[in-house]
Amino acid sequence: MKELFHHRSFSEDKKKLLHCVDVEFACAEIYKAFMNMFPEDRDFWGELVVDEEFHAAFYLSAEILKLIEEDPDQIKLPPAAFIEKTLEFTDHVKTIIRTRMVTLKEALHLALLLEQSVTEGFIFEVPETVNPVVLNLKSIIAGEESHMEKIKSYMITKGFSKLD
């Protein structure tokens, strides 16, 4: 009988996936902090929190872990270095919001940079398929990209059309 999680590349992929979870939870934590800093914008930040927590839950789901274990070549995960750089950036943002007050404009700019980092760093190679797990992953990837547009749109709504 084949041992679960024994495959070497699965173990590496599992670590990468767990680091992706760390990034998603770190983003959610940052957005929760912004939600508390800017209660009048609670709904905006709250939607981002829910999305990030959903992404983390998906990365932890048995379905994606099983897919990676059964067919590690089906989904190519991002390079570990990109994920680690994104995690470092989330730590940097957390330090900023712990050590000083930020304006709403700065918070939105940091959120935009954070989403850009996730979008650029989390490049999954996924095949064209009808597999629901892969389709969910594609949906999450598209969701990350839509976060950038959502933040840009909100910046304009708040009168921050330029990042001075």
C-alpha positions as a Markdown table, in Angstrom:
| # | Residue | x | y | z |
|---|---|---|---|---|
| 1 | Met | 0.0 | 0.0 | 0.0 |
| 2 | Lys | 1.3 | 3.4 | -1.0 |
| 3 | Glu | 2.0 | 5.7 | 2.0 |
| 4 | Leu | 0.1 | 9.0 | 2.1 |
| 5 | Phe | 2.5 | 12.0 | 1.8 |
| 6 | His | 5.5 | 9.8 | 1.2 |
| 7 | His | 6.3 | 11.1 | -2.3 |
| 8 | Arg | 9.2 | 13.5 | -2.1 |
| 9 | Ser | 7.7 | 16.1 | -4.4 |
| 10 | Phe | 4.5 | 15.9 | -2.5 |
| 11 | Ser | 6.2 | 16.8 | 0.7 |
| 12 | Glu | 7.8 | 19.8 | -0.9 |
| 13 | Asp | 4.5 | 20.8 | -2.5 |
| 14 | Lys | 2.8 | 20.4 | 0.8 |
| 15 | Lys | 5.3 | 22.8 | 2.5 |
| 16 | Lys | 4.7 | 25.3 | -0.3 |
| 17 | Leu | 0.9 | 25.0 | 0.1 |
| 18 | Leu | 1.2 | 25.5 | 3.8 |
| 19 | His | 3.2 | 28.6 | 3.2 |
| 20 | Cys | 0.5 | 29.8 | 0.8 |
| 21 | Val | -1.9 | 29.3 | 3.7 |
| 22 | Asp | 0.4 | 31.4 | 6.0 |
| 23 | Val | 0.3 | 34.2 | 3.4 |
| 24 | Glu | -3.5 | 34.1 | 3.1 |
| 25 | Phe | -4.0 | 34.2 | 6.9 |
| 26 | Ala | -1.4 | 37.0 | 7.1 |
| 27 | Cys | -3.3 | 39.0 | 4.6 |
| 28 | Ala | -6.6 | 38.4 | 6.5 |
| 29 | Glu | -4.9 | 39.5 | 9.7 |
| 30 | Ile | -3.7 | 42.7 | 8.0 |
| 31 | Tyr | -7.1 | 43.4 | 6.6 |
| 32 | Lys | -8.7 | 42.8 | 10.0 |
| 33 | Ala | -6.3 | 45.4 | 11.5 |
| 34 | Phe | -7.3 | 47.9 | 8.8 |
| 35 | Met | -11.0 | 47.0 | 9.5 |
| 36 | Asn | -10.4 | 48.0 | 13.1 |
| 37 | Met | -8.4 | 51.2 | 12.2 |
| 38 | Phe | -11.1 | 52.3 | 9.7 |
| 39 | Pro | -14.5 | 51.3 | 11.1 |
| 40 | Glu | -16.3 | 53.4 | 8.5 |
| 41 | Asp | -14.7 | 51.1 | 5.8 |
| 42 | Arg | -15.5 | 47.9 | 7.7 |
| 43 | Asp | -17.5 | 46.3 | 4.9 |
| 44 | Phe | -14.7 | 46.8 | 2.4 |
| 45 | Trp | -12.0 | 45.3 | 4.6 |
| 46 | Gly | -14.3 | 42.6 | 5.8 |
| 47 | Glu | -15.0 | 41.3 | 2.3 |
| 48 | Leu | -11.2 | 41.0 | 1.8 |
| 49 | Val | -10.9 | 39.1 | 5.1 |
| 50 | Val | -13.5 | 36.6 | 4.2 |
| 51 | Asp | -11.9 | 36.0 | 0.7 |
| 52 | Glu | -8.4 | 35.5 | 2.2 |
| 53 | Glu | -9.7 | 33.1 | 4.8 |
| 54 | Phe | -11.6 | 31.2 | 2.1 |
| 55 | His | -8.4 | 30.9 | 0.1 |
| 56 | Ala | -6.5 | 29.6 | 3.1 |
| 57 | Ala | -9.2 | 27.0 | 3.8 |
| 58 | Phe | -9.1 | 25.8 | 0.2 |
| 59 | Tyr | -5.3 | 25.3 | 0.3 |
| 60 | Leu | -5.9 | 23.2 | 3.4 |
| 61 | Ser | -8.6 | 21.1 | 1.9 |
| 62 | Ala | -8.3 | 17.4 | 1.6 |
| 63 | Glu | -9.2 | 17.6 | -2.1 |
| 64 | Ile | -6.2 | 19.7 | -3.2 |
| 65 | Leu | -3.9 | 17.7 | -0.9 |
| 66 | Lys | -5.2 | 14.4 | -2.4 |
| 67 | Leu | -4.8 | 15.8 | -6.0 |
| 68 | Ile | -1.2 | 16.8 | -5.3 |
| 69 | Glu | -0.5 | 13.4 | -3.7 |
| 70 | Glu | -2.1 | 11.4 | -6.5 |
| 71 | Asp | -0.8 | 13.4 | -9.4 |
| 72 | Pro | 2.0 | 15.9 | -8.3 |
| 73 | Asp | 2.5 | 17.0 | -11.9 |
| 74 | Gln | -1.2 | 18.1 | -12.3 |
| 75 | Ile | -0.6 | 21.4 | -10.5 |
| 76 | Lys | 2.7 | 23.2 | -10.5 |
| 77 | Leu | 2.9 | 25.3 | -7.3 |
| 78 | Pro | 4.7 | 28.6 | -7.2 |
| 79 | Pro | 8.5 | 28.6 | -6.4 |
| 80 | Ala | 9.1 | 28.5 | -2.7 |
| 81 | Ala | 11.3 | 31.7 | -2.9 |
| 82 | Phe | 8.3 | 33.7 | -4.3 |
| 83 | Ile | 6.0 | 32.5 | -1.5 |
| 84 | Glu | 8.7 | 33.3 | 1.1 |
| 85 | Lys | 9.2 | 36.8 | -0.3 |
| 86 | Thr | 5.5 | 37.4 | -0.1 |
| 87 | Leu | 5.4 | 36.2 | 3.5 |
| 88 | Glu | 8.3 | 38.5 | 4.3 |
| 89 | Phe | 6.3 | 41.4 | 2.8 |
| 90 | Thr | 3.3 | 40.6 | 5.0 |
| 91 | Asp | 5.6 | 40.7 | 8.0 |
| 92 | His | 6.8 | 44.1 | 6.9 |
| 93 | Val | 3.3 | 45.4 | 6.6 |
| 94 | Lys | 2.3 | 44.0 | 10.0 |
| 95 | Thr | 5.4 | 45.8 | 11.5 |
| 96 | Ile | 4.3 | 49.1 | 9.9 |
| 97 | Ile | 0.8 | 48.9 | 11.3 |
| 98 | Arg | 2.0 | 47.8 | 14.7 |
| 99 | Thr | 4.6 | 50.6 | 15.0 |
| 100 | Arg | 2.7 | 53.7 | 13.7 |
| 101 | Met | -0.6 | 55.0 | 12.6 |
| 102 | Val | -1.4 | 54.7 | 8.9 |
| 103 | Thr | -3.9 | 56.7 | 6.9 |
| 104 | Leu | -6.6 | 55.1 | 4.9 |
| 105 | Lys | -4.7 | 56.1 | 1.8 |
| 106 | Glu | -1.6 | 54.3 | 3.1 |
| 107 | Ala | -3.6 | 51.3 | 4.1 |
| 108 | Leu | -5.2 | 51.0 | 0.6 |
| 109 | His | -1.7 | 51.4 | -1.0 |
| 110 | Leu | -0.3 | 48.7 | 1.3 |
| 111 | Ala | -3.2 | 46.4 | 0.5 |
| 112 | Leu | -2.7 | 47.0 | -3.2 |
| 113 | Leu | 1.0 | 46.2 | -2.9 |
| 114 | Leu | 0.2 | 43.1 | -0.9 |
| 115 | Glu | -2.3 | 41.9 | -3.5 |
| 116 | Gln | 0.2 | 42.6 | -6.3 |
| 117 | Ser | 2.8 | 40.6 | -4.5 |
| 118 | Val | 0.4 | 37.7 | -4.0 |
| 119 | Thr | -0.7 | 37.9 | -7.7 |
| 120 | Glu | 2.8 | 38.0 | -9.0 |
| 121 | Gly | 4.3 | 35.5 | -6.6 |
| 122 | Phe | 1.5 | 32.9 | -6.6 |
| 123 | Ile | 1.7 | 31.7 | -10.1 |
| 124 | Phe | 0.2 | 28.2 | -10.3 |
| 125 | Glu | 0.5 | 26.2 | -13.5 |
| 126 | Val | -2.8 | 24.4 | -13.9 |
| 127 | Pro | -4.1 | 22.4 | -16.9 |
| 128 | Glu | -7.3 | 22.9 | -18.8 |
| 129 | Thr | -9.6 | 20.5 | -17.1 |
| 130 | Val | -13.1 | 19.9 | -15.7 |
| 131 | Asn | -11.6 | 18.8 | -12.4 |
| 132 | Pro | -13.5 | 20.8 | -9.7 |
| 133 | Val | -10.5 | 21.1 | -7.5 |
| 134 | Val | -8.4 | 22.7 | -10.3 |
| 135 | Leu | -11.4 | 24.9 | -11.3 |
| 136 | Asn | -11.6 | 26.1 | -7.7 |
| 137 | Leu | -7.9 | 26.9 | -7.7 |
| 138 | Lys | -8.3 | 28.9 | -10.9 |
| 139 | Ser | -11.2 | 30.7 | -9.3 |
| 140 | Ile | -9.0 | 31.7 | -6.3 |
| 141 | Ile | -6.2 | 32.9 | -8.7 |
| 142 | Ala | -8.8 | 35.1 | -10.5 |
| 143 | Gly | -10.0 | 36.3 | -7.1 |
| 144 | Glu | -6.6 | 37.5 | -6.1 |
| 145 | Glu | -6.4 | 39.5 | -9.4 |
| 146 | Ser | -9.9 | 40.9 | -8.8 |
| 147 | His | -8.8 | 42.1 | -5.3 |
| 148 | Met | -6.3 | 44.5 | -7.0 |
| 149 | Glu | -9.1 | 46.0 | -9.1 |
| 150 | Lys | -11.4 | 46.2 | -6.1 |
| 151 | Ile | -8.8 | 48.1 | -4.1 |
| 152 | Lys | -8.0 | 50.5 | -7.0 |
| 153 | Ser | -11.7 | 51.1 | -7.4 |
| 154 | Tyr | -12.2 | 51.8 | -3.7 |
| 155 | Met | -9.2 | 54.2 | -3.8 |
| 156 | Ile | -10.9 | 56.2 | -6.5 |
| 157 | Thr | -14.2 | 56.1 | -4.6 |
| 158 | Lys | -12.4 | 57.5 | -1.5 |
| 159 | Gly | -10.8 | 60.2 | -3.7 |
| 160 | Phe | -7.3 | 58.7 | -3.9 |
| 161 | Ser | -7.0 | 58.5 | -7.6 |
| 162 | Lys | -3.2 | 59.1 | -7.4 |
| 163 | Leu | -0.7 | 57.5 | -5.1 |
| 164 | Asp | 1.4 | 60.6 | -4.2 |
